[in-house]
């Protein structure tokens, strides 16, 4: 792999979209046209190079973000193809965190769909500049102009069209480049690799002029010097000036260039590659990365995108390879790294040795002796590094902003079929939880079951499938369960004294706690209001630990406690018998007593549901949502279809895919993602608590 000596010619981009908008198909075409592959892999044949996992090929979806590198017109492009399914949103989140730009794909028929909106919002969070590519222009119902309006209305984006289509549906044969005012007609016989330019067809001249004017008008608003020229005469502005203005506006996130094509029919892909190199930023176009000093969190440290700066990188993905072990993907922000050298994991304060450095192409790899600022690569040898950790120069430590991940909302139990399987299960779960920060593993002492928690049914299904096929684990899997939580509605106070006297030294710990609810999703807060030294300071951390341990298994039904403020207001100690353990026990029991008095309630995850259905099935689908305790938020008409938007409790949504198929004769589609936690109605909460208690071995 040749090194890019000029960082201006490097692009780190992601391909993001709603499920089935054509992300992987587009990436496969890019690899074909850039000469990275000599055969086009198709998703529907299970041959896509970027979908290399067995589960991806079986289901025809992307599960794990795959990285690859290709070259186009003196530029190197590092591409990450991200999943569209909401259960794998973490893959999108961590990819966007380390990318400089993105191509957002929209289906020419579906427009802005639920997950395309979700990934767009994620990209806004990290200020990622974007190009919009309206794909599937050959599909029945395709409407490029409607999708542009859709993007502006639903996503609040300032879209600037750089192309318009020639024909649509079966008649889609090319594009009009509004910058050059030329038509690009694609040759079907050569898989779209060959195309020719010609004058704009006569029946398209008026609309081409209209959209050229819109493009120029939006571009000049970004550059004062062009506005003066424009006011004199639009013809005075040359294409190069427009390109500079649009690039500047795109990088500043003020504008989103829009292109169109059909990746499956190989139309428009080369022009998209040109747009990636022209309008998306290089590492030099973006502000320097900043982090904090590990020894002084108030001190901000900047790192410029340069090989001459101290080394700094962010680990954004961990992957288990059966032959090579643990692979850590990372993005280099500054400096360079040589294979065989040492780095500091500043997040964990551990020295790590770089074994081998690999340039990735899906699951194929190429060894590198060193990598430089702006590069995305993987390494073997980082034993202690996990997702979100900062890797840096041993003598110049820095901690970069980590990646935040959502908490899991669903769980299943898993039990190995034999003692021999237990070791394989433990090994597999350790590897998979290292890879995926939204996958949690806990052991339930009461039921002696291992509990797996994740983002949804599909997420957990894939985990179990991987355990069986990659780690050869034979296990009994329980039914999915909802991740309920407990909280309180009121203030309460409790006073608890832990006293034990058994020959020799006794135990003494006395605390008075006041608890109160915080706002939704505000989490746990511990406050020490002790004055006058009634409890020595060295016991305060033990008291907080005691409270936290009590919160892990709540009072109502053993679910975790959230959104509670605990104030330590009084207590006492014994000079001989007091210990950290005694105060920990006292705090734990005191918290439970206060919790019972403070009107405890159960919380359940509520999901945002969006169903796209033919109009004739709307009544049945709305009725079914209401029967599941769902609340319909709105209906929206779109091209012979209705979009039903609702909020539903996750507990009522098991098996929904099957019911929806029968209600709509298989014609409706749905997406669902976690929205918030909501109080469970009293009569349902009573039933859940009773079931949980009767299932507990200690209750039998």
N, C-alpha and C positions, 0 to 999 in steps of 0.2 A: 504494500500500500504506500503510494507516494505521499510524502508529507506536503501539506499546504503551507507554503512559506509565507503567503500573505493571508492573514486572517480575514481580510475583506472578501475573500473568495470561499469562505466556509459558511454553510447554513446548517443549523441544527433545528429540524422541524418535526412536528407531529402531524399525523393525519387523524382527525377526530370527527365523530358524527354519531347520529342515532344508529341503532342496530339495523343492518340491512340497507344502509344508504350507499354501500359500495366502497368502503375504505380499503379493505384488503384487495379487492379487484383493482382499484386505482394504483395501490402500491405495487402490485404484480406488473402492471403496465409500465410503471416508472422504471422498474428493474429491467424490463425488456428493452425499453427505448434507450436507456443509458448503457446498455451492453452488459449489465451485471448478470442477466440471465439470458439464455438463448432460446428459451421456450416459455410461453406464457402459461402460468399455473392458474387453474380455475378453482374457485371456492366450491362450486357445486359438484365438481368431480373429486373433491378432497385432495387436490394437487397443489393448492396454493403454498408457495414456499414460506410465506410469513406465518401461516397457520401450521406450525410444525408439530404441535402436540397431538397425540392420538385423539383426545377428547375434542379438540378444535376441528379436526378433519371429520370426525363422526357427526358432529352437530352443525358444521358449516358456519361456526361463529368464532370470533376472536376472544380468547380468554385471557391470555397474557400479552402484555405489550412486547412486540418484537422489534429489535433494533437492526438496522442495516445501513450500509454506506454505498453511495454510488457517485459517479461524476457526470457533469453536464456542462459543456462549454466552459472549460477551465475552472469550474466550481466543484467543490466537494460538498455533497449533501448527505448529512446523517439524518436518517428517517426513523421515527418510531411510529409504528402502526398500533393504535390503541384500541381496546375493546369498546363496543357500543352498548353492551348489555349492562343495565344498571347495577347488577350484582357485582360487577368488576370495575366499579367506578374508581376504586383505589388505584388501579393501573393507570387511569387517565390522570388522576390527581398527581401522582408521583412523576409521571412523564412530563406534564406541563410545567412542573416546578423547575425542571432542568433544561427546558427547550427555549429557543430564542424566538421562534415563530411557529405558526400552525396553519394548516389547510383545513378549513371546516367544510365538510361535504354535506350537501343538502340534496335530497331526492327531488327531482323536478316535478313529481306528482305529490308527494307528502309534504314538501316544504319544511317548515320548522316543526319538528316532532319533539316529544317530551325529552328524550335523552340528548337530542342536539341542543336543546335549550340548557339542559343541565351542564353539558361539557363546555358550552359557550360561557356560562356563568363561572365555571371553574377557571377558564382561561382569562376571564376578566380579573379574577382574584389575583392572578400572577402577572397581570398587565401584558399578556402575550399578544403581539401583533398578528393579525390574521388575514388570509385570503379566503374568499368564499368560492367554492366550485359547485355549480349546480349540475349534478350528475343525472344519468338516466334520461337524457333528453329524447331517447328513442322510445320511451315507454308510453302507453296509451294514457292520455290525461296530462302529459307533460306541459308545463307552462312556466317558462323562465321568468317572465315579467311578474307573474303572480307571486313566485317565490321571493323575488327581490323585495316586493312590498311586504311580504310575510316577515322577512328578516328585519326590515326596518321597523315594522309595527311591533313584533313580538320580542325582538332582542334589543331594540333601541339603537341599532347600528346605523352609521352613516355609510350607505353602500354606494360605491362608484362603479358603474358598469364599464368594463374594458372591452367587452365583446357582446354580441347578440347572436342568437342562433339563426341558421338558415334552415327553415323547415322544422317540423317537430314530429314526434311519434315515428311511424315508419318512414316518413319523408325527411327526417333529420339527416342532412348530408354534410354540414359544415358550419363554419362560424364566420362572422364579420368582425375583423379586428378594427375597433373604433379609433385606435391610435394611428394605424396606417391607412385606414379606410380602404381595406382590401378584403376580398373574400377568400377564405381557406376552404377548399373542397377536398374531402378525404377519399382516398381510393380504397374501396372495400376489398378488392382482390389482394392487396398487400397487407391486410390486417391494420389498415390505417397508417402504416409506417410511411407510405408515400402519400403526399398531398401536393396539390398545386394551388398557386394563388391566381386569382383572376379579378376582373373588375366586379364591383358589387352588382348583383342582378337588378335589373330595372325595377322590379316590383318591391325591392327592399331599400331603394335609395332614400325614400322619404323617412322611413323609420331609423335608418342608419344615421342620417343627418340629425334627427331629433335626439338620439341617444349620444351621438358625438358631442352635441351641444351641452347635454346634461353632464357628460364626463368633463368637458373643458370647464364648465361653470363650477363644478365641485372642486376641481383641481386648483383653480386660481384663487379660491377662497382660502387655500392653505398657504399661499405665498403672496405677500404684498406687492412685490415687484411685478409679478405676473398680472395682478389685478389691474395695475395701471395700463399695461399693454392691452389687456382684454377690453378695457373701457374704450381704448382707441380703435381696436379692431381684433376680432377673434382670430383672423387668419395670420396675425403677426406672431402668434405663439407656435413654436415648433414642437414636434413630438418629444425631443430630448428634454426640453424644459418641463413638459408635462410629466414625463417619467420621473424626473428629479423631485417635482412637487408631490407626486403621488407616493413615491417612496418615503419621503419625509413625513407625510401625513399618516402613512400606514405604520411606520415605526413608532410614531407618537400616539398611536391608537386613536387617531381622530377620524380615520376612514378605513373602509374595508373594500378593496378591489374585488370585483365579482367577474367570474369567468363561467363558461359552460361547456358541456360535452357529454360524451357517453364512454365511460371507461371500458365497459364490456364490449362496445363496438369499436374501441380504439380511436375515438375521435376527440380531439382537444387536449390530449395528454401532453404533447410536446410544447404547446403554448402555455400550459400550466407550469411546466418545468422552467420555461423562460421567465414566467411571472414570479416564481419562487426566487430565482437568482436576481431579478430586477427589483422586487418590492419588499421581500422579507429581509430582516436584519442579519448582519454578520455579528459575531461577538463584540466587534469594535463599535457597532452602532448603538449598543445599549450601555446604560450606566454601569460603573464598576460595581462588583458584588461587595456587599458589606456584611460584616459579622461582628462578634463581640470577643473581647479578650477573655480567655477562660479564667484568668485570675482576677479580673475586674470587669464585671458585667456592665458597668456604666461606660466603659471605654469601647468606642466603635472603631473597628479596623476595616480599611478599604483594600480591596485587591483588584488591580487592573487586569484586563485580558491581555496578558503579555507573558512570553516565555521567560523574561528576565525578573519577574516578580517571584516571591516565595510561593512554593506549591500550595494550592488549596483546591479541594474537590468535594463534591457531595455524593454520597452513596445513595442511589435512588431505587435500587432493586437488588434483591438477593434471589438467586436461582440455584436449585439443586440439580447437579448433573451426575447421573449414575456412574459415569466413568471418571470425571475430573473432580467431583466433590462440589464444594461451595464456590459459586461464581458470584462476585459482587460487581454490579454495574455502577459506574460513577461518571460524573461530568466534571471535567477539569476546568476550573475558572481562571486559574493563574499558574504560572510556572510550568515545569516539566517533571516527568517521573520516569525513572529507569527501572527496568525489570531487575530484580535482585536487591533493590535498595530498601530502606526502611522509611516508614511514615508514622506520624502520630495520629491515632484516632482521638481527636480532641474531645469528642462528646463523652467517650468512656475513659479518657486519659490512659490509653493503652498503646504501646508501641506495636506496630504491625509490619511484617515483612512482605514485600511485594514478590510473589513467586513468579508467575507468568502474567504478561499483559496481552490481552486478546482483543482484536477488532472483530466485532460480531456481525454476522449476516444470518439473521434468524437463528437457527441452532447450529450453523456452521461457524467456523472461527479461523482467524489468521493471527499468528503470533506477531507481536511488535516488541522491539527492544526498548523503545521509549515512546511516550506520548506527550502532547504539548497542550498549551492553553487552548480552550475551545473544543477539545476532543471529547468524544463519548466512547468509553471502552469498558471492558470487564477485566477483572483480575482474579487470580487464584492465590490463596495464601492469607487472605484477611479473615482470620478465625473468629475475631470478636466483633466484627463490623456488621451492623444491621441497617435496615432502611432508615434514611434520615440522618445518619452519622456524618460528621465532617472529618475528612482526611486532610492532613496538612503537613507542612515542613516541621521537622522535629524542633528546630530552633526558633521558628516563627509561628507559634500556635494561634489559631483562630477558630471560633465556632460559628458556622453559617446558620441561617434560619432553618430550622428543621421543618419537616412536612407533617401536617396534622391529618389524622385519619378519623373517620366516623366510627362510633362504637357499634358492634354487631347487634342485631335485633332478633336473631333466631338461633336456636340451638337444637342439637340432636345428641342422643346418648349412643355410645359405641362400646361394645364388649368383645374382647378377643375370644375366639372359640376354644382356645387352649392356652396353657401356660407358655408354650413355645411361641405362640403368636404375640404374646404380650411384649416381648423385646422388639419384635419387628414393628408392632404398632407404635411403641414409644419412639423408636428411631424415626419412623415415617412422620409422626406428628411433630417431632422436634424440627425436622427438615422443613415441613410445610409451613409451620408457624414462623420459622425464620424468614421464609419467602414472602409471606403475606401478613402485613400488619393488621388486617381486619379479621384475621382468623385467630380465635382464642381457644386455648385448651385448658380445662380445669378438671380436677378429680373430685367427685362427690363422695366423701367419706361414708355418708349414711347408706347410699345405694350401691357403693363400690363400682360406680360407672364412671367412665371418662366422658366428659361433656364437651362437645365441639360447638363453638358459636361462630356464626358468620353473618353475611349481609342478606341472605335469602335462600330459598329452596335450591335454586340452580347452583349457587356458590357451594353449599354444603354437599350437593350431589356430586359436583366435580371433585371436591376434596375426597369423598369416600371412594369415588372411581379411581382416583390417583393412588390412594392407599392400597387398593386391591391390585392394580396393574403395575404400578412402579415399585411398590414395596412388598408385593405378594402377601398382603395381610388378609386373613380370613377372619371376619368379625360379624357380630350380630348388631345391626343398626336399628336404633329406636325411631319412633315417629318424631317429626320436627316439633319443637316446642317454642313458644314465644318467650322472649327475654323480658319478663315483667320486672318492674322496679317498685320500691316502696318509698313513700315520703310522708310528710306531715302537713296538716292544714293550720295548726295552732301553736302557740307558745306553751312550754311546760318546764317545770323545774323538778329535779330529783336530788335526794341526798342519800349517799350510800357509803357505808363503812365496811371495809373488808378486814375482818379480824380473825386470825387463826392462831391458836396456841397449842402446839404439839411439842412436848419435851424439847428443850433447847430453845433456839431462836424462833420467835413467832413471825407472823405476817401482819402488817398494819398499813392500810391505805384508806384514806377518807377523802371523798370528793363531793362537791356540790356543782351540778351542771344545769345550765339553762339552755334549752334548745328551741329553735324557731325556724320556720321555713324561709328559704331564700327564693328568688325568682326562678321560673322554669329554666332549666339548663344552666343555672349559675353554679352548680356543683356544691362541693363541701367547703365550709369555712370553719377554722378553729381559732378561737380567741382566748387569750389568757388574761383574765381580769383580776388575778390574785394580787393583793397589795399587803404589805406588812409581813410577807414571808411566811404565811400560814402553811404553804407547801414550798419546800426548797426548789429552786429553779432546775436542779438536775433531774427532778422527777417529772417535769412538764412534758418532755418528749414522750415518756412512757405513757402518760395519760392520753396524749393525742393518738398514740399507736393503739391503745386500748379501745378508744372510740372508733377508730378506723376498722379494727378487727370486728367489732360489733356490727358495723355498717355493712360488712361484706355478706353477712347472713341476717337479714332483717327479722323483725319480731313477728310480723303478720304471718308470713309464709316462707321465710328464709330467702327472699329475693334481696338483691343489693339495695341499699338505701342511698338516695340521691337528694340533692338540693336542700341540704340542711346546714344551719349554722349552729355551732356548739360553743357556748361560752363557759369557761371554767371560772366560777365566781367565788368559790370558797373551798375549804377542806382543812385537814390537819394531818400531822405526821408523828411518828414515834422515833426517837433518836436511835433506838436499837433495832426495832422490828420492821421499820419501813424499808422497802426495797422497790426497785423499778417494777418487778413482777407484781408486787402487791398493789401498786398504784394502777398498773395496767388492768388487772382483774377488777379493781374497784371502778375504774372509768368505764369498762365494758358493761358491767352490770348496771351502773348508774344510768348510762345512756339508754339501755333497754327499758328501764323503769320510766324514764322521762318520755321516751318514744311512745310507750303505751298510753300516756296521759295526753299526748299532743294531737289527738284525732288522726291516727295513721290511716293512710289510704294506699291502694294499689294503683300503679300507673301502667299503661300498656302502649306499645308503639302504634302510632297511626301512620298510615301510608298515603301518599298522594297517588291516586289511580287515574290513568287516562286510557279510555277505550275508544278506538276508531272503528266504527261499524256502519254498514249500509243502513239507510234510514228506516227500513221496515223492521229492523230488530231493536230499535232504540227502546221501545216500551218494555220489552222483556228484560233487557239488560239493566235499565234503571230500576225495575222492580226487584231484580236479583240483588243489585247493590244495596237497596234499602233493606232487604231481608237479611243482609249481612251486617246490619247496624251502620251502614255507610251513609254519608251525607253527600248528595249531588250538589256540586258547587256551580255547575254551568253546563250549557250545551252550545256547541258551535257548529255551524254548517260549513262543509268544505267538499266541493266537487262530488256530488251524489253520496256524500257520507256525512255522518254526524260524529262529533267528538264529544264524548261524555267525560267531564272532569269531576272527580269525587275525592273525598277523604274517607278511608275505611280502616277499621281496626285490623291489624295483621292477623290476630287470632281467628278471624272469620274468613280468611282468604286462602286457607289450604284447599288445594284441589280446584282453585278458581279457573285455571287454564282449561280443564276438562269441561266444566260447566259452561264456560264461555263458548267453547267450540260447539256444544250441542245447542245452545241458545241462538247461535248465529249461523248454523250450518257450516261452521269452520271459516266464516268470512270476516270475523272481527279480530282485531289485534289489541293487545293491551301492554302498557308499561306501568311499573309500580316502583316507587322509591320511598324511603323513610322520610317522614315529614317532621314528626314531633311526638313527645310522650303526653298522653292524656289520661285523666282519672278514669278508672274502670267503674261503670255503674254498680251501685251497692249490691244488688241481688246477684250479679255475675261475679263480683269480687268475692262474695261469700262462698260461692260454688268453687272458685279457683282455690281459695284458702283451704276449704274442706278437702278437696282432691289432693292438694299438696301434702296436707297433714296425714291423710290416710295412706298416701304412697310412701311416707317416711317410715323406715324400719323401726325407728324409736317409738312411733305411735302405735305399733302393732302389739 
